[in-house]
Amino acid sequence: MSNKFKIIVSVILCSVVITTFSVREICRDWLLDSNREQAENQLLTYVVDIRRVLASYKYLPYLITEQKSVITVLTNSQAPTTLLQQTLTQFDKAANTKGWYLLKPDGSLLVSSRHNTNWDTNKALNITTNLRNKYGELDNDRGVLTSSYISNGIANYYLSLPINHQGKLIGIAVIEVDLTALSDPWLAENDFILISNAKNKFFLSSHPEISATDINRLGTADIITHELSNNANIYSWTIANRDYQVQQVQLDDLRWHIYYLTPLNDLYRKVDVAGFISAILMSLLLSVLLYRYERKQKLYSHAALKQMIAGTNVGLVLLNNDRSISYINPTAMRYFGLSNDTFDKNDNNHKLYASQLLTQHQDNNAVVSQLNDLLITPTFTGIEVFAHNHHGDDFPALLSITPLAWSQRRGSLMTFVDISKRKRAERALSQANEQLETRVQETTAKLYAAQEELLLSSKMAALGRMSSAINHELNQPLTGIRTLLSSNLLFLEQGNTKVLRSNMALIDKLVQRMLSMTAQLKVFAFNRPERLIATSITDVLSEVFILQQPQLTHITITLDIPDALPQVLAEPHRLHQVFSNLISNAAAALQQTSQPTLLISARMIKDKIHINVMDNGSGVDEAALTHLFEPFYTSKKIGEGLGLGLAITANIMRDMQGEIFAHNNQQQTGMTFTLMLKADTSN
């Protein structure tokens, strides 16, 4: 499947989808807007009907007050009520209501049209509450009042009228209206109407299957607002898993909400049908346009193919099924030395076959064999052959044969590319490669000789660096011994044997340390410590401070090392060497500082001890930070150091499975070296 065909199909599908979607949206908006207008008109009609029906009951309570026996029954507790009860029963049946009642002022039932009336205190309380004025007293000057409430999912609607005698309230006439009379017209119209009270409790439903009690029990989803393309708002509601378009209005005097619901299932089906029809029509239209386009393309395909073949710089030959040449482009004509006289596809005497374009070279045997076999369709890609030029000059070429159909015919397309220049270039390149190989061998021999000389020089340089390192490592303890011996002469003259013995013990330790250093040269060469043991940071620092006391006399030294800090895993004498190098470098950096300070702190972070050695000296350039731990890198003057101290320190830290970092201080001058060593957690 070609990319062009894929693009056309994709465009058709996208057009169909977009058209279908647009038609569905337009149809949906139009139907929803039509439903909205129809629902608004119908809802207004039903509101008028509701008010008309309720108004027809409003004057019924006056029929009770007009009965002559009412005053007697209300004022005389011994008066008979049978005649009045019969009258109320007749009125009840004639008016098609749910009950006629005569109540005392406190709401208790006196006479009822129903023998088994379901009168309770809630009904009485609702009616008397409605008759009370703002001061909490029964108002006997009011006319007919309406009362409604929902009990057990059933709506109770009453018309009540105060009965006065000699300026005093002596009773209440009550008519209970059957609200189902409101839904009779809706059932006839097959409309879905819901009515709820001020507390959003539904008490009337015109749906034959969905009652108000069911809706109150199952609950309803929130009303969802949709804005149409004409900026009109449409409201939808889901009740009992069904979608409805809803219009609502509020009766302020009754505090009722009336909802007119239109099912959306039919609308959805209409939208689907419209979308389906639009998809079919759009598909047919695009299919017709595509057919016309393809037909137009086919009319020009053969001419375009010949024009393409004629204009290319590659030799192209069209073959018929019998391997005769149907068309040959000018480039191929030039390759094979052909002319219109020597080639005529319509003249059998001058007909040319594909095998005649190739020489009888043995490398062509497989290709010629397949070209002569008419039972198979030869297919080759980029094989080298020897082509035959009719002027007698054969040439190498790249041949490709591909099956091809054109103008309702089938055949093959032969592609020839003259590679004579490439072959000459390959021969020249082969000769150049041979010459280059000879030169490479000669150069390699010279490099081997130079490598031997360089290796010897490297060994001598390594020997020199090792000698310098040994000299640097031994100079510090020797200097300490010399200082202690000078001090011993003074203490000997003073007869201070106690200090003399202490210094001799330190000299012995330094000598032992020197012996240990020379003994560890082999271990140092292999870059691997013999054993890491628990080492006290404070003990090692105390020894370093004693040995370097002359250099530290003018420096304020602060130690911030918690007593509970664990010991580190290290080699004591090598950790001593690390601290000696860092403190010696810090002392040198503090020589030009007016108030030199040296802070050594240690903290435990996870399972490692972080030791910071911070001074307020001059620091170093940021560019020099990356070279601090390189051998022979130093900022000191000639004769003051070889630049091995920090390199040896870094090697020692690596041997002890630790790390060292350096950075300039941010808040003050100077720099900080951070050592990281494993903590001894065995205790």
C-alpha positions as CSV (number, residue, x, y, z in Angstrom):
1,M,0.0,0.0,0.0
2,S,1.6,3.3,-1.2
3,N,2.0,6.3,1.0
4,K,-0.2,8.3,-1.5
5,F,-3.0,5.8,-1.1
6,K,-2.7,5.9,2.6
7,I,-2.9,9.7,2.6
8,I,-6.0,9.7,0.4
9,V,-7.7,7.1,2.6
10,S,-6.8,9.1,5.7
11,V,-8.2,12.3,4.1
12,I,-11.4,10.6,3.2
13,L,-11.8,9.1,6.6
14,C,-11.0,12.4,8.3
15,S,-13.5,14.2,6.0
16,V,-16.2,11.6,6.8
17,V,-15.5,11.8,10.5
18,I,-15.5,15.6,10.6
19,T,-18.6,15.9,8.4
20,T,-20.5,13.3,10.5
21,F,-19.5,15.0,13.7
22,S,-20.5,18.4,12.4
23,V,-23.9,17.1,11.2
24,R,-24.5,15.3,14.5
25,E,-23.7,18.5,16.4
26,I,-25.9,20.7,14.2
27,C,-28.7,18.2,14.3
28,R,-28.4,17.7,18.1
29,D,-28.4,21.5,18.8
30,W,-31.4,22.0,16.5
31,L,-33.5,19.2,18.0
32,L,-32.6,20.3,21.6
33,D,-33.5,23.9,20.8
34,S,-36.8,22.8,19.3
35,N,-37.5,20.6,22.3
36,R,-36.7,23.5,24.6
37,E,-39.2,25.9,22.8
38,Q,-41.9,23.2,22.8
39,A,-41.3,22.3,26.4
40,E,-41.5,25.9,27.5
41,N,-44.8,26.4,25.8
42,Q,-46.2,23.2,27.1
43,L,-45.0,23.9,30.6
44,L,-46.7,27.3,30.6
45,T,-49.9,25.6,29.5
46,Y,-49.7,23.1,32.4
47,V,-48.9,25.8,34.9
48,V,-52.1,27.6,33.8
49,D,-54.0,24.3,34.1
50,I,-52.7,23.7,37.6
51,R,-53.7,27.1,38.8
52,R,-57.1,26.7,37.2
53,V,-57.7,23.3,38.8
54,L,-56.6,24.5,42.3
55,A,-58.6,27.7,42.0
56,S,-61.8,25.6,41.3
57,Y,-61.4,24.0,44.8
58,K,-60.7,27.3,46.6
59,Y,-64.4,28.1,47.4
60,L,-65.4,24.7,48.7
61,P,-64.6,25.5,52.4
62,Y,-67.3,28.2,52.3
63,L,-69.9,25.4,51.7
64,I,-69.1,24.1,55.2
65,T,-69.4,27.4,56.9
66,E,-72.8,28.0,55.2
67,Q,-74.3,25.0,56.9
68,K,-76.6,26.0,59.7
69,S,-75.6,23.2,62.0
70,V,-71.9,24.1,61.9
71,I,-72.2,26.8,64.6
72,T,-74.2,24.6,66.8
73,V,-71.8,21.7,66.6
74,L,-68.8,23.9,67.2
75,T,-70.4,25.7,70.2
76,N,-72.3,22.8,71.8
77,S,-70.4,19.7,72.5
78,Q,-73.7,17.7,73.0
79,A,-75.1,18.7,69.6
80,P,-75.6,15.8,67.1
81,T,-73.2,15.6,64.2
82,T,-74.8,12.9,62.1
83,L,-76.7,15.2,59.7
84,L,-73.6,17.4,59.2
85,Q,-71.4,14.3,58.5
86,Q,-73.9,13.1,55.8
87,T,-73.8,16.5,54.2
88,L,-70.0,16.6,54.2
89,T,-69.9,13.1,52.7
90,Q,-72.2,14.2,49.9
91,F,-70.1,17.2,49.2
92,D,-66.9,15.1,49.2
93,K,-68.3,12.7,46.6
94,A,-69.7,15.5,44.4
95,A,-66.5,17.4,44.4
96,N,-64.3,14.3,43.9
97,T,-62.0,15.4,46.8
98,K,-60.2,13.3,49.4
99,G,-62.0,14.5,52.5
100,W,-64.1,17.3,54.1
101,Y,-63.3,18.0,57.8
102,L,-64.5,20.3,60.6
103,L,-61.9,20.9,63.2
104,K,-61.8,22.5,66.6
105,P,-59.5,25.6,67.0
106,D,-56.7,23.4,68.4
107,G,-56.8,21.2,65.2
108,S,-58.6,18.2,66.7
109,L,-61.1,16.5,64.4
110,L,-64.8,17.1,65.1
111,V,-66.6,15.9,62.0
112,S,-65.3,14.1,58.9
113,S,-66.8,13.0,55.6
114,R,-64.8,9.8,55.8
115,H,-65.7,7.2,58.4
116,N,-62.2,5.7,58.5
117,T,-60.4,8.9,58.0
118,N,-56.6,8.9,58.4
119,W,-56.4,12.0,60.5
120,D,-53.3,12.5,62.6
121,T,-51.6,15.3,64.6
122,N,-49.2,16.1,61.7
123,K,-52.1,17.2,59.5
124,A,-53.6,19.2,62.3
125,L,-50.3,20.8,63.1
126,N,-49.6,21.7,59.5
127,I,-53.0,23.4,59.1
128,T,-53.0,25.3,62.4
129,T,-49.4,26.4,61.9
130,N,-50.4,27.9,58.5
131,L,-53.2,29.8,60.2
132,R,-51.0,31.4,62.9
133,N,-50.0,35.0,62.6
134,K,-46.5,36.4,63.2
135,Y,-47.2,36.6,66.9
136,G,-47.9,32.8,67.2
137,E,-51.7,33.2,67.7
138,L,-54.5,31.8,65.5
139,D,-55.6,34.4,63.0
140,N,-59.4,34.4,62.6
141,D,-59.4,37.1,60.0
142,R,-57.7,35.2,57.2
143,G,-59.6,33.8,54.2
144,V,-59.0,30.4,52.5
145,L,-55.5,29.3,53.0
146,T,-53.6,26.4,51.4
147,S,-51.4,23.9,53.2
148,S,-49.3,21.1,51.8
149,Y,-46.8,18.6,53.0
150,I,-45.5,15.2,52.1
151,S,-46.0,12.2,54.3
152,N,-44.8,8.7,53.4
153,G,-44.2,9.9,49.8
154,I,-47.8,11.1,49.4
155,A,-48.6,14.8,48.9
156,N,-51.3,16.3,51.2
157,Y,-52.9,19.5,50.0
158,Y,-55.5,21.2,52.1
159,L,-57.8,24.3,51.8
160,S,-58.6,25.7,55.2
161,L,-61.0,28.5,56.3
162,P,-61.3,29.9,59.9
163,I,-64.9,29.8,61.3
164,N,-65.7,32.8,63.5
165,H,-68.6,33.4,65.9
166,Q,-69.1,36.6,67.8
167,G,-65.6,37.7,66.9
168,K,-64.0,34.6,68.1
169,L,-62.4,31.6,66.3
170,I,-64.5,28.6,67.0
171,G,-63.4,26.1,64.3
172,I,-61.7,25.4,61.0
173,A,-63.3,24.1,57.8
174,V,-60.8,21.9,55.8
175,I,-61.0,20.4,52.3
176,E,-58.4,17.8,51.3
177,V,-57.8,18.0,47.6
178,D,-56.8,14.9,45.5
179,L,-53.8,16.1,43.5
180,T,-53.9,13.2,41.1
181,A,-56.6,15.2,39.3
182,L,-53.7,17.4,38.1
183,S,-51.9,14.6,36.3
184,D,-54.9,13.3,34.3
185,P,-54.4,15.7,31.4
186,W,-50.6,14.9,31.4
187,L,-51.3,11.2,31.2
188,A,-53.6,11.8,28.2
189,E,-50.8,13.8,26.5
190,N,-48.2,11.2,27.5
191,D,-46.1,13.9,29.0
192,F,-43.7,13.4,32.0
193,I,-44.3,16.0,34.7
194,L,-42.8,16.1,38.2
195,I,-43.8,18.4,41.0
196,S,-41.7,18.9,44.2
197,N,-42.1,21.0,47.3
198,A,-39.8,23.7,48.7
199,K,-37.6,20.9,50.2
200,N,-37.1,19.3,46.8
201,K,-39.2,16.3,47.7
202,F,-41.2,15.0,44.8
203,F,-44.9,14.3,45.5
204,L,-46.4,14.0,42.0
205,S,-45.3,12.2,38.9
206,S,-47.2,11.6,35.7
207,H,-44.9,8.8,34.5
208,P,-46.7,5.4,34.6
209,E,-43.5,3.6,35.7
210,I,-41.6,6.1,37.7
211,S,-43.4,7.3,40.8
212,A,-42.5,10.3,43.0
213,T,-41.8,7.8,45.8
214,D,-39.3,6.0,43.6
215,I,-37.5,9.2,42.7
216,N,-37.2,10.3,46.3
217,R,-35.9,6.9,47.3
218,L,-33.4,6.5,44.5
219,G,-32.3,10.1,44.3
220,T,-31.5,12.2,41.2
221,A,-28.4,13.4,39.6
222,D,-27.6,17.2,39.4
223,I,-29.1,19.1,36.5
224,I,-26.4,19.6,33.8
225,T,-26.3,22.7,31.7
226,H,-25.2,22.7,28.0
227,E,-24.7,25.7,25.9
228,L,-25.9,25.4,22.3
229,S,-24.2,27.1,19.3
230,N,-26.9,29.9,19.5
231,N,-25.9,30.6,23.1
232,A,-29.2,29.0,24.4
233,N,-28.9,27.0,27.6
234,I,-30.2,23.4,27.6
235,Y,-30.7,21.5,30.9
236,S,-30.5,17.7,31.1
237,W,-31.3,15.4,33.9
238,T,-30.7,11.7,34.6
239,I,-33.6,9.9,36.3
240,A,-33.6,6.1,36.7
241,N,-30.7,5.8,34.4
242,R,-32.5,7.6,31.6
243,D,-31.6,11.0,30.1
244,Y,-34.2,13.7,29.9
245,Q,-34.2,17.3,28.7
246,V,-35.8,19.4,31.5
247,Q,-37.6,22.7,31.8
248,Q,-38.7,23.9,35.2
249,V,-40.7,26.7,36.7
250,Q,-41.4,27.7,40.4
251,L,-44.8,28.6,41.8
252,D,-43.9,31.1,44.4
253,D,-47.2,31.2,46.3
254,L,-47.3,27.4,46.6
255,R,-43.5,27.0,46.8
256,W,-43.8,24.2,44.2
257,H,-41.2,23.3,41.5
258,I,-42.8,22.0,38.3
259,Y,-40.5,20.0,35.9
260,Y,-41.3,19.2,32.3
261,L,-39.1,16.3,31.1
262,T,-38.6,15.3,27.5
263,P,-36.9,11.8,26.9
264,L,-33.7,12.2,24.9
265,N,-33.5,8.6,23.7
266,D,-35.5,9.4,20.6
267,L,-33.4,12.5,20.0
268,Y,-30.2,10.5,20.2
269,R,-31.6,8.0,17.7
270,K,-32.5,10.8,15.3
271,V,-29.0,12.3,15.7
272,D,-27.4,8.9,15.0
273,V,-29.5,8.4,11.9
274,A,-28.6,11.9,10.6
275,G,-24.9,11.2,11.3
276,F,-25.2,7.8,9.5
277,I,-26.9,9.3,6.5
278,S,-24.3,12.2,6.3
279,A,-21.5,9.7,6.6
280,I,-22.9,7.6,3.7
281,L,-23.5,10.7,1.5
282,M,-20.0,12.1,2.3
283,S,-18.5,8.7,1.5
284,L,-20.3,8.5,-1.8
285,L,-19.3,12.1,-2.7
286,L,-15.6,11.5,-1.9
287,S,-15.7,8.1,-3.7
288,V,-17.0,9.8,-6.9
289,L,-14.3,12.5,-6.6
290,L,-11.6,9.9,-6.0
291,Y,-12.8,7.9,-8.9
292,R,-12.6,10.9,-11.2
293,Y,-9.2,11.8,-9.9
294,E,-7.9,8.3,-10.4
295,R,-9.3,8.1,-13.9
296,K,-7.6,11.3,-14.7
297,Q,-4.4,10.1,-13.3
298,K,-4.5,6.9,-15.4
299,L,-5.1,8.9,-18.6
300,Y,-1.7,10.6,-18.0
301,S,0.2,7.7,-16.4
302,H,1.6,6.2,-19.6
303,A,2.7,9.5,-21.1
304,A,4.2,10.6,-17.7
305,L,6.0,7.2,-17.4
306,K,7.6,7.6,-20.9
307,Q,8.5,11.2,-20.1
308,M,10.1,10.2,-16.9
309,I,12.0,7.3,-18.5
310,A,13.1,9.6,-21.3
311,G,14.4,12.4,-19.0
312,T,16.3,10.2,-16.5
313,N,20.1,9.8,-16.6
314,V,19.8,6.1,-16.0
315,G,19.4,3.6,-18.8
316,L,15.8,2.3,-18.6
317,V,14.3,-0.4,-20.8
318,L,10.7,-1.6,-20.8
319,L,10.3,-5.4,-21.7
320,N,7.3,-7.2,-23.0
321,N,6.4,-10.7,-21.6
322,D,8.5,-12.3,-24.4
323,R,11.5,-10.3,-23.2
324,S,11.4,-8.1,-26.4
325,I,12.1,-4.5,-25.8
326,S,9.0,-2.3,-25.9
327,Y,10.7,1.0,-25.1
328,I,14.3,2.2,-24.5
329,N,15.1,5.6,-23.2
330,P,17.8,7.9,-24.8
331,T,20.3,7.2,-22.0
332,A,20.1,3.5,-22.7
333,M,20.3,4.1,-26.4
334,R,23.6,6.0,-25.8
335,Y,24.9,3.2,-23.5
336,F,24.3,0.5,-26.1
337,G,25.1,2.5,-29.2
338,L,21.7,2.0,-30.7
339,S,19.8,4.2,-33.1
340,N,16.3,4.3,-34.5
341,D,17.5,2.4,-37.5
342,T,18.8,-0.5,-35.5
343,F,15.8,-0.7,-33.2
344,D,12.2,-0.8,-34.2
345,K,9.8,-2.4,-31.8
346,N,7.1,-2.8,-34.6
347,D,9.4,-4.5,-37.1
348,N,10.1,-8.1,-36.3
349,N,13.3,-7.9,-38.4
350,H,14.6,-5.1,-36.2
351,K,13.1,-6.4,-32.9
352,L,15.6,-6.4,-30.1
353,Y,15.6,-8.8,-27.0
354,A,16.9,-8.2,-23.6
355,S,19.6,-10.9,-23.7
356,Q,21.2,-9.1,-26.7
357,L,22.1,-6.2,-24.5
358,L,24.5,-8.4,-22.5
359,T,27.8,-9.9,-23.5
360,Q,28.7,-13.6,-23.5
361,H,30.8,-13.1,-20.4
362,Q,30.6,-16.0,-18.0
363,D,29.5,-13.6,-15.2
364,N,26.3,-13.0,-17.3
365,N,25.3,-16.6,-17.7
366,A,22.8,-16.7,-14.8
367,V,21.1,-13.4,-15.9
368,V,20.9,-14.4,-19.5
369,S,19.5,-17.9,-18.6
370,Q,16.6,-16.3,-16.6
371,L,15.9,-13.7,-19.4
372,N,15.6,-16.5,-21.9
373,D,13.2,-18.5,-19.7
374,L,9.7,-17.2,-20.4
375,L,8.1,-19.3,-17.6
376,I,9.6,-17.2,-14.8
377,T,9.7,-13.5,-14.1
378,P,13.3,-12.4,-13.5
379,T,13.9,-10.1,-10.6
380,F,17.4,-8.7,-9.8
381,T,18.6,-5.7,-7.8
382,G,21.9,-4.0,-8.3
383,I,24.0,-7.0,-9.8
384,E,27.1,-6.3,-11.8
385,V,27.0,-7.4,-15.5
386,F,28.9,-6.7,-18.7
387,A,26.8,-4.9,-21.2
388,H,27.3,-5.1,-25.0
389,N,27.8,-1.9,-26.9
390,H,26.9,-2.3,-30.6
391,H,30.0,-0.2,-31.5
392,G,32.1,-3.0,-30.0
393,D,32.9,-1.3,-26.7
394,D,31.7,-3.5,-23.8
395,F,31.3,-1.8,-20.4
396,P,30.5,-2.9,-16.8
397,A,27.0,-1.9,-15.5
398,L,24.7,-2.3,-12.5
399,L,21.5,-4.2,-13.6
400,S,18.1,-4.2,-11.8
401,I,15.0,-6.0,-13.2
402,T,11.6,-5.3,-11.7
403,P,8.1,-6.6,-12.7
404,L,6.0,-3.7,-14.0
405,A,2.5,-3.1,-15.3
406,W,1.6,-0.2,-17.6
407,S,-1.3,0.6,-20.0
408,Q,-3.1,-2.6,-19.0
409,R,0.0,-4.6,-20.0
410,R,2.5,-6.5,-17.9
411,G,6.3,-6.8,-18.4
412,S,9.5,-5.8,-16.7
413,L,11.6,-2.7,-16.2
414,M,15.4,-3.0,-16.7
415,T,17.6,-0.4,-15.2
416,F,21.2,0.0,-16.3
417,V,23.8,2.2,-14.6
418,D,27.2,2.6,-16.3
419,I,29.9,1.9,-13.7
420,S,33.0,2.2,-15.9
421,K,34.2,5.3,-14.0
422,R,33.6,3.5,-10.7
423,K,35.5,0.5,-11.8
424,R,38.5,2.6,-12.8
425,A,38.3,4.4,-9.5
426,E,38.2,1.1,-7.7
427,R,41.3,-0.1,-9.5
428,A,43.1,3.2,-8.6
429,L,41.9,2.9,-5.0
430,S,43.2,-0.7,-4.8
431,Q,46.6,0.4,-6.0
432,A,46.6,3.3,-3.5
433,N,45.6,0.9,-0.7
434,E,48.5,-1.4,-1.5
435,Q,50.9,1.6,-1.4
436,L,49.3,2.8,1.8
437,E,49.6,-0.7,3.4
438,T,53.3,-0.7,2.6
439,R,53.7,2.8,4.2
440,V,51.7,1.7,7.2
441,Q,53.9,-1.3,7.8
442,E,57.0,0.9,7.6
443,T,55.5,3.5,9.9
444,T,54.4,0.8,12.4
445,A,58.0,-0.5,12.6
446,K,59.2,3.0,13.4
447,L,56.5,3.4,16.0
448,Y,57.4,0.2,17.7
449,A,61.0,1.5,18.0
450,A,59.8,4.8,19.3
451,Q,57.6,3.1,21.8
452,E,60.5,1.1,23.2
453,E,62.4,4.4,23.7
454,L,59.4,6.0,25.2
455,L,58.8,3.1,27.6
456,L,62.4,3.4,28.8
457,S,62.0,7.1,29.3
458,S,58.7,6.5,31.2
459,K,60.4,4.0,33.5
460,M,63.1,6.6,34.3
461,A,60.5,9.3,34.9
462,A,58.5,7.0,37.2
463,L,61.7,6.2,39.1
464,G,62.3,10.0,39.5
465,R,58.7,10.6,40.7
466,M,59.0,7.7,43.2
467,S,62.2,9.1,44.5
468,S,60.6,12.5,44.9
469,A,57.6,11.0,46.7
470,I,59.8,9.1,49.1
471,N,61.8,12.2,49.8
472,H,58.6,14.2,50.4
473,E,57.2,11.5,52.7
474,L,60.4,11.2,54.8
475,N,61.2,14.9,55.0
476,Q,58.4,15.8,57.4
477,P,59.3,13.2,60.1
478,L,63.0,14.0,59.7
479,T,62.2,17.7,60.2
480,G,60.2,16.8,63.3
481,I,63.1,14.7,64.6
482,R,65.5,17.5,64.0
483,T,63.2,19.9,65.8
484,L,62.8,17.5,68.8
485,L,66.6,16.9,68.9
486,S,67.2,20.7,69.0
487,S,64.7,21.0,71.8
488,N,66.3,18.1,73.7
489,L,69.6,19.9,73.8
490,L,68.0,22.9,75.5
491,F,66.0,20.6,77.9
492,L,69.2,18.6,78.6
493,E,71.1,21.8,79.6
494,Q,68.0,22.7,81.8
495,G,67.9,19.3,83.3
496,N,64.3,18.8,82.3
497,T,64.4,15.1,81.9
498,K,60.6,14.7,81.9
499,V,60.1,16.6,78.7
500,L,63.3,15.1,77.4
501,R,61.9,11.6,77.8
502,S,58.6,12.7,76.1
503,N,60.5,14.0,73.1
504,M,62.6,10.9,72.9
505,A,59.4,8.8,72.8
506,L,58.1,11.0,70.0
507,I,61.4,10.6,68.1
508,D,61.1,6.9,68.5
509,K,57.5,7.1,67.1
510,L,58.7,9.1,64.1
511,V,61.5,6.6,63.4
512,Q,59.0,3.8,63.6
513,R,56.8,5.7,61.3
514,M,59.6,6.2,58.8
515,L,60.3,2.5,59.0
516,S,56.6,1.8,58.4
517,M,56.6,4.1,55.4
518,T,59.5,2.3,53.8
519,A,57.9,-1.1,54.6
520,Q,54.7,0.0,52.9
521,L,56.2,1.1,49.6
522,K,55.3,-2.2,48.1
523,V,51.7,-1.9,49.4
524,F,51.5,1.7,48.2
525,A,52.7,0.6,44.7
526,F,49.8,-1.8,44.5
527,N,47.4,0.9,45.8
528,R,45.9,-1.4,48.4
529,P,46.1,-1.1,52.2
530,E,47.0,-4.1,54.3
531,R,44.2,-3.7,56.8
532,L,41.8,-1.0,57.9
533,I,41.3,-0.7,61.7
534,A,39.2,1.5,64.0
535,T,41.2,4.8,64.4
536,S,40.5,7.8,66.7
537,I,40.4,11.1,64.8
538,T,41.3,13.1,67.9
539,D,44.3,10.9,68.8
540,V,45.8,11.3,65.3
541,L,45.1,15.0,65.3
542,S,46.8,15.4,68.7
543,E,50.0,13.8,67.4
544,V,49.9,16.0,64.3
545,F,49.5,19.2,66.4
546,I,52.5,18.2,68.6
547,L,54.7,17.6,65.6
548,Q,53.7,20.8,63.8
549,Q,53.5,23.0,66.8
550,P,56.1,25.5,65.6
551,Q,54.0,26.1,62.5
552,L,50.8,26.5,64.4
553,T,51.7,28.8,67.2
554,H,50.1,31.9,65.6
555,I,47.0,30.1,64.4
556,T,43.7,29.8,66.4
557,I,42.7,26.1,66.2
558,T,39.1,25.0,66.9
559,L,38.1,21.4,67.1
560,D,34.4,20.5,66.7
561,I,34.3,16.7,67.1
562,P,31.5,15.2,69.2
563,D,32.6,12.8,72.0
564,A,30.0,10.2,70.8
565,L,31.3,10.2,67.3
566,P,32.4,6.7,66.2
567,Q,36.0,6.0,65.1
568,V,36.9,5.7,61.4
569,L,38.1,2.7,59.5
570,A,41.6,3.7,58.4
571,E,45.4,3.0,58.8
572,P,46.5,5.3,61.6
573,H,49.9,6.2,60.2
574,R,48.4,7.0,56.8
575,L,45.6,9.0,58.3
576,H,48.3,10.8,60.2
577,Q,50.0,11.6,56.9
578,V,46.7,12.9,55.4
579,F,46.1,15.3,58.4
580,S,49.8,16.4,58.3
581,N,49.6,17.3,54.7
582,L,46.3,19.2,55.0
583,I,47.3,21.1,58.2
584,S,50.8,21.9,56.8
585,N,49.1,23.3,53.6
586,A,46.6,25.3,55.7
587,A,49.5,26.8,57.9
588,A,51.3,27.9,54.7
589,A,48.1,29.5,53.3
590,L,47.5,31.4,56.6
591,Q,50.9,33.0,56.8
592,Q,49.7,36.3,55.3
593,T,46.3,36.3,57.2
594,S,46.0,38.8,60.1
595,Q,43.8,36.6,62.2
596,P,44.5,33.1,61.1
597,T,42.0,30.4,62.2
598,L,41.7,26.7,61.5
599,L,38.5,24.8,62.1
600,I,38.4,21.0,62.1
601,S,34.9,19.5,62.5
602,A,33.5,16.0,62.0
603,R,30.0,14.7,61.6
604,M,28.4,11.3,60.8
605,I,26.2,11.2,57.8
606,K,24.6,7.8,57.2
607,D,27.4,5.3,57.6
608,K,30.3,7.7,56.9
609,I,32.3,10.2,58.9
610,H,32.6,13.6,57.1
611,I,35.7,15.6,58.4
612,N,36.1,19.2,57.3
613,V,39.4,21.1,57.5
614,M,38.6,24.8,57.0
615,D,40.9,27.8,57.1
616,N,40.5,31.5,56.4
617,G,43.5,31.8,54.2
618,S,43.8,33.1,50.6
619,G,42.2,30.0,49.0
620,V,42.9,29.1,45.3
621,D,41.6,30.1,41.9
622,E,38.5,28.3,40.7
623,A,40.5,27.1,37.7
624,A,43.1,25.5,40.0
625,L,40.6,23.5,42.0
626,T,40.3,20.8,39.3
627,H,44.1,20.3,39.4
628,L,44.8,20.3,43.1
629,F,45.1,16.5,43.4
630,E,47.3,16.0,40.3
631,P,50.9,15.0,40.9
632,F,53.5,17.8,40.6
633,Y,50.9,20.5,40.5
634,T,51.8,23.3,43.0
635,S,51.3,27.0,43.4
636,K,54.4,27.3,45.7
637,K,57.7,28.8,44.7
638,I,60.6,26.6,43.3
639,G,62.3,24.8,46.2
640,E,59.2,25.0,48.5
641,G,57.4,21.9,47.3
642,L,57.1,19.4,44.4
643,G,53.3,19.2,44.3
644,L,53.1,15.7,45.6
645,G,51.4,16.3,49.0
646,L,47.8,16.5,47.9
647,A,48.3,13.8,45.2
648,I,49.6,11.4,47.9
649,T,46.8,12.5,50.2
650,A,44.2,11.6,47.5
651,N,45.9,8.2,46.9
652,I,45.9,7.5,50.6
653,M,42.2,8.3,50.9
654,R,41.4,6.1,47.9
655,D,43.5,3.3,49.5
656,M,41.5,3.6,52.7
657,Q,38.2,3.4,50.7
658,G,37.5,7.1,51.3
659,E,37.2,10.3,49.3
660,I,38.5,13.8,49.5
661,F,37.0,17.0,48.1
662,A,38.1,20.7,48.1
663,H,36.2,23.9,47.6
664,N,36.6,27.6,48.3
665,N,34.6,29.0,51.2
666,Q,31.4,30.8,50.3
667,Q,30.9,33.1,53.3
668,Q,34.6,34.0,54.0
669,T,38.0,33.7,52.5
670,G,40.0,30.5,52.5
671,M,39.0,27.0,51.5
672,T,37.7,23.7,53.0
673,F,38.9,20.1,52.5
674,T,36.3,17.4,53.2
675,L,37.4,13.9,54.0
676,M,34.9,11.0,53.9
677,L,35.8,7.7,55.6
678,K,33.7,4.7,56.7
679,A,32.6,4.7,60.3
680,D,33.5,1.9,62.7
681,T,30.0,0.5,63.6
682,S,31.3,-2.7,65.2
683,N,30.8,-1.4,68.7
